[in-house]
Amino acid sequence: MGTKTKTLRSLSLALLLLILVSTVSVTSALRNLSRAAENKGVWCVANNKATDQQLQDTIDWCCSDAGGFRDCRPINPGGVCYEPNTLRDHASYVMNSYYQELGSTKKQCTFSGTGTEVRTDPSHGACVYVSY
């Protein structure tokens, strides 16, 4: 096998690897975008009247067995919804998860008067608030 053939083969393999890596990156990005594109337009978030204690109680309950144990990993350190690291943002994420999973009715967004339905998507960056 000549030097030109080896060089062409190496370049072909490098190009194939580059295409494969690019495809995986684009596919991952599209998967995140497609989740946001599924949003139907109503979310449940913490209202401005909620106290820090009420917000913490909501997080604790939603992330417990009693609250149905939502997937609260996104609001934990290193999670895609950890930042901004505020009680209001973390509570809003788990409240919306609860609300969406239980049928998106106004009743599922009350949280003892601390939740409110909104039509503005609260998603930010990689943190996607689903809306079914």
Secondary structure as UniProt FT lines:
FT   HELIX           3..37
FT   STRAND          43..46
FT   TURN            48..49
FT   HELIX           52..62
FT   TURN            65..68
FT   HELIX           73..75
FT   TURN            77..78
FT   TURN            80..81
FT   HELIX           87..101
FT   TURN            102..103
FT   HELIX           106..109
FT   HELIX           111..113
FT   STRAND          115..118
FT   TURN            125..126
//
